[in-house]
Amino acid sequence: MREAYDCGLIIKELREKAHMTQQELGKKINRDKGIVSRYENNYQAVPFETMRTLASIFNVSMDYLAGMEKRSTLDISALTAAQADIMQHLAEAFRDINRAKEQNLASEQFELIGRIVAEFFRAASKNPVYKGQE
């Protein structure tokens, strides 16, 4: 576990976890391999816009890159508005369950499960890969 903040180490760990070379990451952020190496070795500060790009590439928050938070983010960019709404409510339902003393499902949670199932069937019916599979 990392104790002191090390931006370069965080970037390197994320890059290696994504099975990327420095050159591949450099292409994604419009920098050359040498710049990525300087970032990873803390020889050069990472500009704010590049940090935003790195957060997006690795699906982590800016706080994570800044060493303040250990959580990753959930990319919902390719979801429909209905699917994104379901994901928001699902996260809220999980937080409510984790905070509750009782582990029984509330009526709102049953409704959310129904919406999830309905959305899966709706999305699958539009996808030819899933049509006809039982």
Buried (B, 14 or more C-beta within 10 A) or exposed (E): EEEEEBBBBBBBBBBEEEEBEBEEBBBBBEBEBEBBBBBBEEEBEBEEEBBEBBBBBBEBBBEBBEBEEEEEBEEBEEBEEEBBBBBEBBEEBEEEBEEEEEEEEEEEBEEBEEBBEEBEEEBEEEEEEEEEEE
